[in-house]
Amino acid sequence: MGTCFTTTDWHIKDGSQEAFLERWTTWLNWTRETQGGLVSARLVADEADPQHLVSVGEWTDFAARQQWADDPRFLEFCLPCLELCDDMQGGQYEVKVSI
């Protein structure tokens, strides 16, 4: 189990959801192949708003997550996702309790 979680609220431009799903999947497949600290990643859809997606990444630790963000190719994969968004907000969290 990881100790660090990242979340991102993605608000996708109308009509761009399929393209976003493809780009996000490509990005996270690259992440899985190149970043040993990724434990898991999920992209979930808001049932009430199909243009709102939330991604959750589980990382072994904060250093592994930071190494990913510092990778020179990070923006090469992230920016194409951002191009399809009206808004995005991200956060980083540490596990305090696990049941």
GROMACS elastic network, one bead per residue, 0.5 to 0.9 nm:
[ bonds ]
;  ai    aj funct       b0    kb
    1    39     6  0.72823   500
    1    58     6  0.80698   500
    1    59     6  0.81659   500
    1    60     6  0.69714   500
    2     5     6  0.75509   500
    2    37     6  0.85574   500
    2    38     6  0.83595   500
    2    39     6  0.64613   500
    2    40     6  0.88723   500
    2    58     6  0.57929   500
    2    61     6  0.63285   500
    2    95     6  0.82111   500
    3    58     6  0.75260   500
    3    59     6  0.64332   500
    3    60     6  0.56230   500
    3    61     6  0.53337   500
    3    62     6  0.77506   500
    3    93     6  0.84371   500
    3    94     6  0.58205   500
    3    95     6  0.53989   500
    3    96     6  0.86323   500
    4    57     6  0.82485   500
    4    58     6  0.59791   500
    4    59     6  0.50690   500
    4    60     6  0.63204   500
    4    61     6  0.51283   500
    4    62     6  0.58125   500
    4    65     6  0.78431   500
    4    92     6  0.71534   500
    4    93     6  0.57161   500
    4    95     6  0.63411   500
    5    56     6  0.68179   500
    5    57     6  0.54535   500
    5    59     6  0.59946   500
    5    60     6  0.87919   500
    5    61     6  0.84738   500
    5    62     6  0.85325   500
    5    65     6  0.87377   500
    5    91     6  0.83780   500
    5    92     6  0.58127   500
    5    93     6  0.50265   500
    5    94     6  0.62613   500
    5    95     6  0.75123   500
    6    55     6  0.78681   500
    6    56     6  0.56177   500
    6    58     6  0.65973   500
    6    59     6  0.79526   500
    6    65     6  0.84247   500
    6    90     6  0.72490   500
    6    91     6  0.56442   500
    6    93     6  0.60611   500
    6    94     6  0.88260   500
    7    54     6  0.67727   500
    7    55     6  0.53887   500
    7    57     6  0.63724   500
    7    89     6  0.83347   500
    7    90     6  0.55783   500
    7    91     6  0.53645   500
    7    92     6  0.65053   500
    7    93     6  0.81052   500
    8    53     6  0.81807   500
    8    54     6  0.55229   500
    8    55     6  0.51824   500
    8    56     6  0.67990   500
    8    57     6  0.88508   500
    8    88     6  0.67227   500
    8    89     6  0.55301   500
    8    91     6  0.63918   500
    8    92     6  0.89142   500
    9    52     6  0.71047   500
    9    53     6  0.60339   500
    9    55     6  0.67460   500
    9    87     6  0.80662   500
    9    88     6  0.53847   500
    9    89     6  0.51889   500
    9    90     6  0.62509   500
    9    91     6  0.88893   500
   10    51     6  0.79669   500
   10    52     6  0.57384   500
   10    53     6  0.50757   500
   10    54     6  0.59329   500
   10    55     6  0.77597   500
   10    82     6  0.85173   500
   10    85     6  0.66880   500
   10    86     6  0.81006   500
   10    87     6  0.62822   500
   10    89     6  0.68917   500
   10    90     6  0.86002   500
   11    51     6  0.56080   500
   11    53     6  0.64854   500
   11    54     6  0.87241   500
   11    84     6  0.86381   500
   11    85     6  0.55143   500
   11    86     6  0.56363   500
   11    87     6  0.51522   500
   11    88     6  0.60514   500
   11    89     6  0.89383   500
   12    15     6  0.81820   500
   12    16     6  0.63971   500
   12    17     6  0.62848   500
   12    20     6  0.75681   500
   12    50     6  0.85425   500
   12    52     6  0.62684   500
   12    53     6  0.75875   500
   12    82     6  0.86995   500
   12    84     6  0.59039   500
   12    86     6  0.58615   500
   12    87     6  0.73219   500
   12    88     6  0.85857   500
   13    16     6  0.55101   500
   13    17     6  0.73852   500
   13    51     6  0.68910   500
   13    83     6  0.89069   500
   13    84     6  0.56963   500
   13    85     6  0.51220   500
   13    86     6  0.55579   500
   13    87     6  0.86698   500
   14    17     6  0.73017   500
   14    51     6  0.67876   500
   14    84     6  0.88039   500
   14    85     6  0.88389   500
   14    86     6  0.89555   500
   15    18     6  0.77875   500
   15    19     6  0.86336   500
   15    51     6  0.86499   500
   16    19     6  0.54459   500
   16    20     6  0.60487   500
   16    21     6  0.86922   500
   16    51     6  0.85128   500
   16    84     6  0.61301   500
   16    85     6  0.82037   500
   17    20     6  0.50183   500
   17    21     6  0.61484   500
   17    22     6  0.87194   500
   17    50     6  0.82092   500
   17    51     6  0.68841   500
   17    84     6  0.80757   500
   18    21     6  0.51170   500
   18    22     6  0.63669   500
   18    23     6  0.87465   500
   19    22     6  0.51821   500
   19    23     6  0.62442   500
   19    24     6  0.85851   500
   19    81     6  0.85435   500
   19    84     6  0.79102   500
   20    23     6  0.51094   500
   20    24     6  0.59396   500
   20    25     6  0.83689   500
   20    80     6  0.82709   500
   20    81     6  0.58716   500
   20    82     6  0.86984   500
   20    83     6  0.89912   500
   20    84     6  0.63998   500
   20    85     6  0.84405   500
   21    24     6  0.52229   500
   21    25     6  0.60229   500
   21    26     6  0.85707   500
   21    43     6  0.85803   500
   21    81     6  0.86186   500
   22    25     6  0.51973   500
   22    26     6  0.62089   500
   22    27     6  0.86627   500
   23    26     6  0.50950   500
   23    27     6  0.61595   500
   23    28     6  0.86665   500
   23    77     6  0.75647   500
   23    78     6  0.84751   500
   23    80     6  0.68147   500
   23    81     6  0.59517   500
   24    27     6  0.50348   500
   24    28     6  0.61675   500
   24    29     6  0.84885   500
   24    43     6  0.85703   500
   24    77     6  0.79683   500
   24    78     6  0.79038   500
   24    80     6  0.86048   500
   24    81     6  0.62988   500
   25    28     6  0.51858   500
   25    29     6  0.59511   500
   25    30     6  0.84977   500
   25    43     6  0.89959   500
   26    29     6  0.51330   500
   26    30     6  0.62209   500
   26    31     6  0.85801   500
   26    77     6  0.76783   500
   27    30     6  0.52167   500
   27    31     6  0.62297   500
   27    32     6  0.87654   500
   27    74     6  0.83435   500
   27    76     6  0.87793   500
   27    77     6  0.51871   500
   27    78     6  0.69427   500
   27    81     6  0.86495   500
   28    32     6  0.60307   500
   28    33     6  0.85078   500
   28    41     6  0.74086   500
   28    77     6  0.86554   500
   29    32     6  0.50435   500
   29    33     6  0.62538   500
   29    34     6  0.86745   500
   30    33     6  0.51338   500
   30    34     6  0.61202   500
   30    35     6  0.81552   500
   30    77     6  0.84309   500
   31    34     6  0.52707   500
   31    35     6  0.53486   500
   31    36     6  0.83924   500
   31    38     6  0.74046   500
   31    68     6  0.75846   500
   31    74     6  0.86344   500
   32    35     6  0.57401   500
   32    36     6  0.71213   500
   32    37     6  0.85995   500
   32    38     6  0.64085   500
   32    39     6  0.84576   500
   32    40     6  0.83608   500
   32    41     6  0.89411   500
   33    36     6  0.76803   500
   34    68     6  0.86537   500
   35    38     6  0.60651   500
   35    64     6  0.76079   500
   35    65     6  0.86030   500
   35    67     6  0.80579   500
   35    68     6  0.64477   500
   36    39     6  0.80630   500
   36    60     6  0.86659   500
   36    64     6  0.76272   500
   37    58     6  0.86328   500
   37    59     6  0.55038   500
   37    60     6  0.51626   500
   37    61     6  0.71985   500
   37    63     6  0.85063   500
   37    65     6  0.68943   500
   37    67     6  0.87747   500
   37    68     6  0.84498   500
   38    41     6  0.76511   500
   38    57     6  0.73730   500
   38    58     6  0.62151   500
   38    60     6  0.65059   500
   38    61     6  0.89509   500
   38    64     6  0.74575   500
   38    65     6  0.75044   500
   38    68     6  0.88712   500
   39    57     6  0.75650   500
   39    58     6  0.52253   500
   39    59     6  0.51981   500
   39    60     6  0.64003   500
   40    56     6  0.81612   500
   40    57     6  0.58122   500
   40    58     6  0.51524   500
   40    59     6  0.72270   500
   41    55     6  0.71085   500
   41    56     6  0.56098   500
   41    58     6  0.62442   500
   41    59     6  0.89055   500
   42    54     6  0.81431   500
   42    55     6  0.54925   500
   42    56     6  0.52290   500
   42    57     6  0.64973   500
   42    58     6  0.88694   500
   43    53     6  0.66594   500
   43    54     6  0.56673   500
   43    56     6  0.64668   500
   43    57     6  0.88162   500
   44    52     6  0.87698   500
   44    53     6  0.56062   500
   44    54     6  0.52983   500
   44    55     6  0.62569   500
   44    56     6  0.82096   500
   45    48     6  0.87056   500
   45    49     6  0.77603   500
   45    50     6  0.63507   500
   45    51     6  0.79403   500
   45    52     6  0.62440   500
   45    54     6  0.64520   500
   45    55     6  0.88645   500
   46    49     6  0.52431   500
   46    50     6  0.58886   500
   46    51     6  0.77463   500
   46    52     6  0.56016   500
   46    53     6  0.59459   500
   46    54     6  0.76544   500
   47    50     6  0.64250   500
   47    52     6  0.86873   500
   48    52     6  0.85657   500
   49    52     6  0.55225   500
   49    53     6  0.84259   500
   50    53     6  0.73688   500
   58    61     6  0.86425   500
   58    65     6  0.88552   500
   59    62     6  0.71663   500
   59    63     6  0.89772   500
   59    64     6  0.67038   500
   59    65     6  0.61894   500
   60    63     6  0.83398   500
   60    64     6  0.65578   500
   60    65     6  0.79382   500
   61    64     6  0.55262   500
   61    65     6  0.66252   500
   61    66     6  0.88756   500
   61    94     6  0.86124   500
   62    65     6  0.51033   500
   62    66     6  0.61015   500
   62    67     6  0.85619   500
   62    92     6  0.86217   500
   62    94     6  0.83834   500
   63    66     6  0.50493   500
   63    67     6  0.60784   500
   63    68     6  0.86870   500
   64    67     6  0.50747   500
   64    68     6  0.64390   500
   64    69     6  0.88807   500
   65    68     6  0.52075   500
   65    69     6  0.64948   500
   65    70     6  0.87728   500
   66    69     6  0.50221   500
   66    70     6  0.60742   500
   66    71     6  0.85839   500
   67    70     6  0.50690   500
   67    71     6  0.61674   500
   68    71     6  0.52419   500
   68    72     6  0.88454   500
   68    73     6  0.89992   500
   68    74     6  0.68599   500
   69    72     6  0.82616   500
   69    73     6  0.89018   500
   69    74     6  0.59714   500
   69    75     6  0.82699   500
   70    73     6  0.84445   500
   70    74     6  0.70038   500
   71    74     6  0.53488   500
   71    75     6  0.83066   500
   72    75     6  0.71072   500
   72    76     6  0.79646   500
   73    76     6  0.50403   500
   73    77     6  0.67674   500
   73    78     6  0.87667   500
   74    77     6  0.55910   500
   74    78     6  0.60836   500
   74    79     6  0.85331   500
   75    79     6  0.54847   500
   75    80     6  0.83987   500
   76    79     6  0.60675   500
   76    80     6  0.73187   500
   77    80     6  0.60978   500
   77    81     6  0.72331   500
   78    81     6  0.54308   500
   78    82     6  0.64520   500
   78    83     6  0.89505   500
   79    83     6  0.61866   500
   79    84     6  0.89736   500
   80    83     6  0.52082   500
   80    84     6  0.70655   500
   81    84     6  0.56057   500
   81    85     6  0.70549   500
   82    85     6  0.52004   500
   82    86     6  0.81296   500
   82    87     6  0.80730   500
   82    88     6  0.76569   500
   83    86     6  0.82177   500
   85    88     6  0.69088   500
   95    98     6  0.70861   500
